[in-house]
Amino acid sequence: MRELHGAFTIFTLSLALVACNPPTTPTENVAPTTAVTLRVSFPGETGIRPLGTPTTAQTASVKVYDGNRLETTLRFESYSPTRTVNLKAGITYRFETSVMDMTGQEIAWGTRDHNVNGYAETVDLKFKSILGDAKLTSTPLVNGTVDVSLDVLGLPYNMPGSSGQPTAPMVPLGDFEATYTVVGGTVESSSNLGLRLRPAGIGNVTVTVQVSGLNKDHTSTILERTLTFAVTQPDPSTITGQVQNWMADKNLIASVQGNSNSNVTAVGVVGATGALDISLPDGSLATAADFNSLFTGVTWEVAPAAAQAITMFGFGLRADNKYIGDLELATRATGGQYVPGDMNAAAMVYVDRDVVGKGQSRSTTSYPTPVEQVFNFDFSLKKGWNLFMMDVKAVQQMPAFPGGPYPGQNYTLITQGNIHAVPYVPGSALPQGMNWYAKFENITDLAVEQVVDNTTPIEGNTVVHTVKVSNNGPSELSTYGMGTSVVLDLPKGLNWSYDGNCSFTSDYSGVTNGTLRCSVPTPMKGQSSTMSFRTTAEGLYSAPGNPITLTAKLDTQSYYDLEKANDLGNVIITRQKSSGSGTPTVDLRAPQVSFQMVGQLQAGLPVTLSGNVTDDGKVAKVEVYEGVHLLGTAVVNGTSWSYTWTPTTTGSFKLQAVAYDGAGNTGTTTTTAIVK
């Protein structure tokens, strides 16, 4: 019995040892998980919204896939747009989102792949609205254009318990793409909101749109819609025509600005050929005004109402944001001055009601003898736009004031003028054979040249510089009798002296000696004026034989320059070392340089310009210019040179090659390139 008890004790102890030390088995490698917050952008929810959401969105169902295996399905509400789920780090999940309205109808759908990085993060779910319908609507013709609006709608729905017509939400702009085709007009701008087009004329215009987006079966679909509307009359606010005396050969383009009661607004453009396109305002610029402020000194027999909403419109011209004159409406070009004989002129006037007036003004000139001028007013203005017509009988001239701005010309005295009004519908034909003319001011071609009496002075010698400014026309400048500024950058290597017509500004950077601004008398059209200053060659900054370039540049800020290529006048001075006795030997022979023939070129494609260059010494370099702009330095190989140029725009270009020898002598050749 004692033996059995000992055996039982040993057996019990063995079981206890086994329980404390169970046998070991392999364990699985479980990837860590991280909390990922998913967000659906319901209407009104703040924060990041990658895409818009239909306004009828109420709930969403999101399925989370690991590959093809569905991990979980989450439900979202408009009042609770986020859910947090634990996902494995390092796995790329696919989130499939289905958005429903309050009836449970699916109205948007989309998928997004996202790799979980192991950190807590927020993922915005992507989806697009399902297309239901598209509609096109057009506005009336305004300022020559028609706006066509595009409305893209989602799936319609009925409120539960409602017996009315189904309604459909607007599809967010980022959920579709619109492509337009127009027959009978040209598109000026377009977007997913619609387009603005300019009808070709009276007749039908057809607009077709193809809207691509998401279908009910989650595939892509295209909705095609067409709108046809009729243009039955010209745009009542648009005036087109031709400016008779436009400088079509100068490729001049100008904006037209309307001037009304001190208000200035852009109203149109004059194209390079003189084609005029003006859109008159609707009268919103009209202000309460007294007719007596427009016509002073009138004795009224029938006085117009003291306060009317009126505006008298004049048209100014600007190019490169510079005033270049006015547009005149007349039977012939007058340049703003009356001429002997009969003439008609007109101004545009807008009134917000019918206005009548009758009266007379008288004035008397005192030079050289008293001459009475009489203007008779008899007008009946209709609500809207009118033409104030002035019929002038000019029968007497007087000579120009002595020393005046236009020697040899005559001023004309007006002895009688009749002013009446003609109702005018913008866009209709001008009355009495009138045309548009430009009264140009502050627009011409000024050219500058610079010559020196010695291009190779010995150190310490004085050089006389003469700057010549020529007015090549076609008009005078308002600065006539005053001056035109010429700016000279004074390089190192020259000392200078100047008279009272110049002012000097130091260059504290030390790159140049400074800037000299000189006033040259502004010449009349077809004439020139000059000024001179002196420099002295010095040896501090320039070694003998090194060329020094002095540039004279026109300051064109106060006028519009028709030809900018001749606004620079360069001279090159090469200082010679004095030998102390006798006359030094100086190389005065310029290198010979030529262009090989340049044919028609194509914009955007590189072309190799080349030619020959020779000198009795060594050619130092060849520079290539387009107009006055330095393109670069050519490669010189023996007696030939070459340079690769890529023209970026079309047109006619003046190309120039300038060759330098070791003594600073220069040779120049030019050619013309036509770029298509």
Residue pairs with C-beta under 8 A, 6 or more apart in sequence:
31 88
31 89
31 90
31 91
32 88
32 89
32 118
33 86
33 87
33 88
33 89
34 86
34 87
34 88
34 89
34 116
34 117
34 118
34 119
34 120
34 121
35 84
35 85
35 86
35 120
36 84
36 85
36 86
36 87
36 116
36 120
36 121
36 122
36 123
37 82
37 83
37 84
37 120
37 121
37 122
37 123
38 62
38 74
38 76
38 82
38 83
38 84
38 85
38 95
38 122
38 123
38 125
39 47
39 48
39 81
39 82
39 122
39 123
39 124
39 125
40 53
40 60
40 62
40 76
40 81
40 82
40 97
40 99
40 125
41 47
41 48
41 49
41 50
41 51
41 53
41 81
41 124
41 125
42 53
42 57
42 58
42 60
42 76
42 78
42 81
43 53
43 54
43 55
43 57
43 78
44 78
45 78
45 81
48 124
49 124
50 124
50 126
51 110
51 126
51 127
51 128
51 172
51 174
51 175
52 129
52 171
52 172
52 173
52 174
52 175
53 99
53 108
53 129
53 172
54 99
54 101
54 107
54 108
54 129
54 154
54 169
54 170
54 171
54 172
55 169
55 170
56 101
56 102
56 107
56 154
56 157
56 169
57 78
57 99
57 100
57 101
57 107
57 108
58 77
58 78
58 100
58 101
58 102
59 75
59 76
59 77
59 78
59 99
59 100
60 75
60 76
60 97
60 98
60 99
60 100
60 125
61 73
61 74
61 75
61 76
61 97
61 98
61 100
62 73
62 74
62 75
62 76
62 83
62 95
62 96
62 97
62 98
62 125
63 70
63 72
63 73
63 95
63 96
64 70
64 71
64 72
64 73
64 74
64 85
64 87
64 93
64 94
64 95
65 71
65 93
65 94
65 95
65 96
66 88
66 91
66 93
71 87
71 93
72 85
74 83
74 85
75 83
76 82
76 83
82 122
87 93
87 116
88 116
89 116
89 117
89 118
90 115
90 116
90 117
90 118
91 115
91 116
92 113
92 114
92 115
92 116
93 113
93 114
93 115
93 116
94 111
94 112
94 113
95 111
95 112
95 113
95 114
95 123
95 125
96 109
96 110
96 111
97 108
97 109
97 110
97 111
97 112
97 125
97 126
97 127
98 106
98 108
98 109
98 127
99 106
99 107
99 108
99 109
99 127
100 106
100 107
101 107
101 155
101 157
102 157
102 159
102 160
103 157
103 158
103 160
105 155
105 157
106 130
106 216
107 129
107 130
107 154
107 155
107 157
107 169
108 127
108 128
108 129
108 130
108 154
108 175
108 214
109 127
109 128
109 130
109 214
109 218
110 125
110 126
110 127
110 128
110 214
111 126
112 123
112 125
112 126
114 123
128 175
128 176
128 213
128 214
129 154
129 169
129 171
129 172
129 175
129 176
129 213
129 214
130 154
130 155
130 213
130 214
130 215
130 216
131 152
131 153
131 154
131 171
131 176
131 211
131 213
131 214
131 215
131 221
131 223
132 153
132 154
132 155
132 156
132 168
132 171
133 152
133 153
133 156
133 168
133 223
134 150
134 151
134 152
134 153
134 209
134 211
134 223
134 225
135 150
135 151
135 153
135 225
136 148
136 149
136 150
136 194
136 207
136 209
136 225
136 226
136 227
137 148
137 149
137 151
137 227
138 146
138 147
138 148
138 149
138 207
138 227
138 229
139 146
139 147
139 148
139 149
140 146
141 199
141 231
141 235
142 235
142 237
143 235
143 237
143 238
143 279
144 198
144 199
144 235
144 237
144 238
144 277
144 279
145 188
145 196
145 197
145 198
146 185
146 196
146 197
146 198
146 199
146 205
146 229
146 231
147 194
147 195
147 196
148 194
148 195
148 196
148 197
148 207
148 227
149 193
149 194
150 178
150 192
150 193
150 194
150 195
150 209
150 211
151 170
152 170
152 171
152 176
152 178
152 192
152 211
152 213
152 223
153 168
153 169
153 170
153 171
154 168
154 169
154 170
154 171
155 168
155 216
156 166
156 167
156 168
157 166
157 167
157 168
158 164
158 166
158 167
171 213
173 192
173 193
175 213
175 214
176 192
176 211
176 212
176 213
177 192
177 211
177 212
177 213
178 190
178 191
178 192
178 209
178 210
178 211
179 209
179 210
179 212
180 187
180 190
180 195
180 207
180 208
180 209
181 207
181 208
181 209
182 195
182 197
182 205
182 206
182 207
182 208
183 205
183 206
184 199
184 200
184 203
184 204
184 205
184 206
185 197
185 198
185 199
185 200
185 205
186 197
186 198
186 200
187 195
187 196
187 197
188 195
188 196
188 197
188 198
189 195
189 196
190 196
195 207
197 205
197 207
199 205
199 231
201 231
202 231
202 232
202 233
202 234
203 230
203 231
204 228
204 229
204 230
204 231
205 228
205 229
205 230
205 231
206 226
206 227
206 228
207 226
207 227
207 228
208 224
208 225
208 226
208 227
209 224
209 225
209 226
210 222
210 223
210 224
211 222
211 223
211 224
211 225
212 220
212 221
212 222
213 220
213 221
213 223
214 220
214 221
215 221
234 427
235 279
235 427
236 425
236 426
236 427
237 279
237 280
237 281
237 282
237 426
237 427
238 277
238 278
238 279
238 280
238 426
238 427
239 268
239 276
239 277
239 278
239 279
239 280
239 426
239 427
240 275
240 276
240 277
240 278
240 427
241 275
241 276
241 430
241 435
241 436
242 274
242 275
242 276
242 435
242 436
243 270
243 274
243 275
243 276
243 327
243 436
243 437
243 438
244 274
244 333
244 435
244 436
244 437
245 333
245 437
245 438
246 252
246 270
246 273
246 274
246 438
247 440
247 474
247 562
248 272
248 273
248 274
250 562
251 272
252 270
252 272
252 319
252 443
252 562
253 269
253 270
253 271
253 272
253 319
254 269
254 270
254 317
254 318
254 319
254 324
255 266
255 268
255 269
255 270
255 317
255 318
255 319
256 266
256 267
256 268
256 269
256 270
256 276
256 278
256 315
256 316
256 317
256 327
257 264
257 265
257 266
257 267
257 315
257 316
257 317
257 318
258 264
258 265
258 266
258 267
258 280
258 281
258 285
258 313
258 314
258 315
258 316
259 313
259 314
259 315
259 316
260 285
260 286
260 311
260 312
260 313
260 314
261 285
261 286
261 287
261 289
261 311
261 312
263 285
264 316
265 281
265 285
267 278
267 279
267 280
267 281
267 315
268 276
268 277
268 278
268 279
269 276
269 277
270 276
270 317
270 327
270 438
271 277
276 327
276 436
278 315
278 426
280 313
280 348
280 350
280 385
280 426
283 309
283 311
283 350
283 352
283 384
285 311
285 350
286 309
286 310
286 311
286 350
286 351
286 352
287 309
287 310
287 311
288 307
288 308
288 309
289 307
289 308
289 309
289 310
289 311
290 306
290 307
291 303
291 304
291 305
291 306
291 308
291 310
291 355
291 357
292 298
292 306
294 310
294 312
295 361
295 377
296 361
297 361
297 362
297 363
298 359
298 360
298 361
298 375
298 377
299 359
299 360
299 361
300 357
300 358
300 359
300 377
301 358
301 359
301 360
302 356
302 357
302 358
302 359
303 357
303 359
304 355
304 356
304 357
305 355
308 351
308 352
308 353
308 355
309 351
309 352
309 353
310 349
310 350
310 351
310 352
310 355
311 349
311 350
312 347
312 348
312 349
312 388
313 347
313 348
313 349
313 350
314 326
314 347
315 326
315 327
316 323
316 325
316 326
316 327
317 323
317 324
317 325
317 326
317 327
317 438
317 440
318 324
319 443
319 560
320 560
322 442
322 559
322 560
323 441
323 442
324 440
324 441
324 442
324 443
324 560
325 438
325 439
325 440
325 441
325 442
325 443
325 475
326 336
326 438
326 439
326 441
327 436
327 437
327 438
327 439
328 334
328 336
328 345
328 436
328 437
328 438
328 439
329 345
329 346
329 347
329 348
329 387
329 430
329 434
329 435
329 436
329 437
330 343
330 344
330 345
330 346
330 434
330 435
330 437
331 343
331 344
331 345
331 432
331 433
331 434
331 435
332 339
332 343
332 437
333 437
333 439
334 343
334 345
334 437
334 439
335 439
336 439
337 411
337 412
338 392
338 394
338 412
338 414
339 394
339 412
340 394
340 395
340 396
340 397
340 412
341 394
342 391
342 392
342 393
342 394
343 391
343 392
343 394
344 389
344 390
344 391
344 392
344 432
344 434
345 389
345 390
345 392
346 387
346 388
346 389
346 390
346 422
346 434
347 387
347 388
347 390
348 385
348 386
348 387
348 388
348 424
349 381
349 385
349 386
349 387
349 388
349 421
350 384
350 385
350 386
351 381
351 382
351 383
351 384
351 386
352 383
353 383
354 380
354 381
354 382
354 383
355 379
355 380
355 381
356 379
356 380
356 381
357 377
357 378
357 379
358 377
358 378
358 379
359 377
360 374
360 375
360 376
360 377
361 374
361 375
361 377
362 372
362 373
362 374
362 375
363 372
363 373
364 370
364 371
364 372
364 373
365 371
365 373
365 398
365 413
367 398
367 401
368 398
368 399
371 396
371 398
371 413
371 415
372 415
373 413
373 414
373 415
373 416
373 417
374 415
374 416
374 417
375 416
375 417
375 418
375 419
376 416
376 417
376 418
376 419
377 419
377 420
378 418
378 419
378 420
379 388
379 419
379 420
379 421
380 421
381 421
381 423
382 423
384 423
384 425
385 423
385 424
385 425
385 426
386 421
386 422
386 423
386 424
387 421
387 422
387 423
387 424
387 431
388 419
388 420
388 421
389 419
389 420
389 421
389 422
389 431
389 432
390 417
390 418
390 419
391 417
391 418
391 419
391 420
392 414
392 416
392 417
393 414
393 415
393 416
393 417
394 412
394 413
394 414
394 415
395 415
396 412
396 413
396 415
397 410
397 411
397 412
397 413
398 410
398 411
398 412
398 413
399 410
399 411
400 406
400 407
400 408
400 409
400 410
400 411
405 476
405 480
405 481
422 431
424 431
440 474
440 475
441 475
441 477
441 478
442 475
442 477
442 478
442 558
442 559
442 560
443 474
443 475
443 559
443 560
443 562
444 471
444 472
444 473
444 474
444 475
444 476
444 477
444 525
444 559
444 560
444 561
444 562
445 471
445 472
445 473
445 474
445 561
445 562
445 563
445 566
446 469
446 470
446 471
446 472
446 477
446 484
446 554
446 556
446 559
446 561
446 567
447 469
447 470
447 472
447 563
447 566
447 567
448 467
448 468
448 469
448 470
448 486
448 552
448 553
448 554
448 566
448 567
448 568
448 569
449 467
449 468
449 470
449 569
450 465
450 466
450 467
450 468
450 550
450 552
450 569
450 570
450 571
451 465
451 466
451 468
451 571
452 463
452 464
452 465
452 466
452 571
452 573
453 463
453 464
454 461
454 463
454 464
454 573
455 571
455 572
455 573
455 574
456 573
456 574
456 575
456 576
456 586
456 588
456 663
456 664
457 463
457 537
457 573
457 575
457 576
458 537
458 575
458 576
458 577
458 578
458 584
459 537
459 538
459 539
459 544
459 575
459 576
459 577
459 578
460 536
460 537
460 538
460 578
461 536
461 537
462 534
462 535
462 536
463 494
463 534
463 535
463 536
463 537
463 573
464 532
464 534
465 532
465 533
465 534
465 535
465 550
465 571
466 530
466 531
466 532
467 486
467 488
467 518
467 520
467 530
467 531
467 532
467 533
467 552
467 569
468 528
468 529
468 530
468 569
469 484
469 486
469 520
469 522
469 523
469 528
469 529
469 530
469 554
470 523
470 527
470 528
471 477
471 522
471 523
471 524
471 525
471 526
471 527
471 528
472 525
472 526
472 563
473 525
473 526
474 525
475 525
476 524
476 525
477 484
477 522
477 558
477 559
478 558
478 559
479 522
479 558
479 559
480 522
480 523
480 524
481 521
481 522
482 519
482 521
482 522
483 501
483 519
483 520
483 521
483 522
484 519
484 520
484 521
484 522
484 554
484 555
485 517
485 518
485 519
485 520
485 554
485 555
486 517
486 518
486 519
486 520
486 531
486 552
486 553
486 554
486 555
487 515
487 516
487 517
487 552
487 553
487 554
487 555
488 515
488 516
488 517
488 518
488 550
488 551
488 552
488 553
489 512
489 515
489 550
489 551
489 553
490 496
490 512
490 513
490 514
490 515
490 516
490 535
490 550
491 512
491 513
491 548
491 549
491 550
492 512
492 513
492 540
492 541
492 542
492 548
493 537
493 538
493 540
493 541
493 542
493 546
493 548
493 575
494 513
494 535
494 536
494 537
494 538
494 548
494 550
494 573
495 535
495 536
495 538
496 513
496 516
496 533
496 534
496 535
496 536
497 533
497 534
497 535
497 536
498 504
498 516
498 518
498 533
498 534
499 531
499 533
501 518
501 519
501 520
501 531
502 516
502 517
502 518
502 519
502 531
502 533
503 516
503 517
503 518
504 514
504 515
504 516
504 517
505 514
505 515
505 516
505 517
506 513
506 514
507 513
507 514
507 515
516 533
517 555
518 531
518 533
519 531
520 529
520 530
520 531
521 529
521 531
522 529
523 529
535 550
535 573
537 573
537 575
538 575
539 575
539 577
542 548
542 575
544 575
544 576
544 577
545 574
545 575
545 576
545 662
545 663
545 664
546 574
546 575
546 664
547 572
547 573
547 574
547 660
547 664
547 666
548 572
548 573
548 574
548 575
548 664
549 570
549 571
549 572
550 570
550 571
550 572
550 573
551 568
551 569
551 570
552 568
552 569
552 570
553 567
553 568
553 569
554 561
554 567
554 568
556 564
556 567
561 567
564 627
564 628
565 627
565 628
565 654
567 628
568 628
572 664
572 666
573 664
574 663
574 664
574 665
576 584
576 586
577 584
578 584
586 663
587 616
587 617
587 661
587 662
587 663
587 665
588 663
588 665
589 615
589 616
589 661
589 665
590 615
590 659
590 661
590 665
590 666
590 667
591 613
591 614
591 615
591 619
591 659
591 660
591 661
591 665
591 666
591 667
592 612
592 613
592 614
592 615
592 659
592 667
593 611
593 612
593 613
593 622
593 641
593 657
593 658
593 659
593 667
593 668
593 669
594 611
594 612
594 613
594 657
594 669
595 609
595 610
595 611
595 655
595 657
595 669
595 670
595 671
596 609
596 610
596 611
596 612
597 671
598 607
598 609
598 655
598 671
598 672
598 673
599 674
600 674
600 675
600 676
601 607
601 647
601 673
601 674
601 675
601 676
602 647
602 675
602 676
603 647
603 648
603 649
603 650
603 675
603 676
604 646
604 647
604 648
605 646
606 644
606 645
606 646
607 644
607 645
607 646
607 647
608 642
608 643
608 644
608 645
609 624
609 634
609 642
609 643
609 644
609 645
609 655
609 657
610 640
610 641
610 642
610 643
611 640
611 641
611 657
611 669
612 639
612 640
612 641
613 619
613 622
613 636
613 639
613 640
613 641
613 657
613 659
613 667
614 639
615 659
615 661
615 665
615 667
617 661
617 662
617 663
618 661
618 662
619 636
619 659
619 660
619 661
620 660
620 661
620 662
621 633
621 634
621 636
621 659
621 660
622 633
622 634
622 636
622 641
622 643
622 657
622 658
622 659
622 660
623 630
623 632
623 633
623 634
623 657
623 658
623 660
624 630
624 631
624 632
624 633
624 634
624 643
624 645
624 655
624 656
624 657
624 658
625 631
625 655
625 656
625 657
625 658
626 645
626 653
626 654
626 655
626 656
627 653
627 654
627 656
631 643
631 645
632 643
633 643
634 641
634 642
634 643
634 657
635 641
635 642
635 643
641 657
641 659
647 653
647 673
647 675
649 675
650 675
650 676
651 674
651 675
652 672
652 673
652 674
652 675
653 672
653 673
653 674
653 675
654 670
654 671
654 672
655 670
655 671
655 672
655 673
656 668
656 669
656 670
657 668
657 669
657 670
658 666
658 667
658 668
659 666
659 667
659 668
660 666
